[in-house]
Amino acid sequence: MNKYKTIIGEHAFIGSNTALVAPVTVGAEALVGAGSVITKDVPDGDLAVARGKKLYDKRASMKERDTRREIDRALKERSR
């Protein structure tokens, strides 16, 4: 077993000038932004844009925003 192995899943997209610091796994259909430095695993289908030690996932924040909007709409409908 090679403990410094980097694994890239099927149909994953790695942007240009990206550094994958082994050992990491980039999941299937994951997207890694250009110029990122990836030091942690990226799950299947996630969007990762990393700067320094922070890993940003725009898809997660967009889902949270949409969920908040749905809750706000439901509360407005309920109060009518």
N, C-alpha and C positions, 0 to 999 in steps of 0.2 A: 504494500500500500504506500502510495506517495502522498505524504501529508501536505505537500505544497502544490497540489493539483487544482487548476482552475477548470470549472465545468461550465460550458455554455449550452443552454437548452436549444431545442429546435426552434427555428424562426425568430430567435432573439436578435435584436438590433443593437449594435454597439456603435455609438457615435464616434466621429473622428477625434483623435488626440485624447482618447480615454485611457486611463491607467487602471488596470484590474490588479489589485495587490493581493497576490495569492496567500492563502487559499480562499477563494470565493466561488460561489455558484450563482450564475445568472440563469434564472428560470426560463422555461419555454415561453415564447412570445413576449418576453420582457423587453422594455425599451430603456436604454441607458443614454442619457444626454451627452452631447459632445463636450469634451474637455473635462469630464468628470473623473474623480479619483474614487474608485469603488473599493472599500475595505470591508464591507459587510455583504452578506448574501442578498440577492434581489429575488423575491418570490416570482412565481409564474404570473405573467400578464401585467406586472407592475411597471410603472414609469419611475425611474430613479435618476435624479440629478444631484450629484454629491459635490460638495465643496468643503474641503477640510474634513472634519469629523462628522458633519451633519449630512443626513440622508433625507432628501425631500421627496415626497411622493405626491405629485399634483393630483393624481386620480383620487387618492384618499381625501384630500382637502376639498375637491370638487364634490365628492359624494357627501361629505359632511355638510357643505353649503346647501346642496339640493335637499338633504334631509331636513335641515333647519327651515328652508322655505316651505316644504310640505307641512311641517308642524305649524308654522305661522299661518298658512292657509287654512288648515284644519281648525285652529283656534278661532280664526276670524269667522269661519262658517258656523262654528258652534255658538259664538256670541250673538249671532244675528237672530 
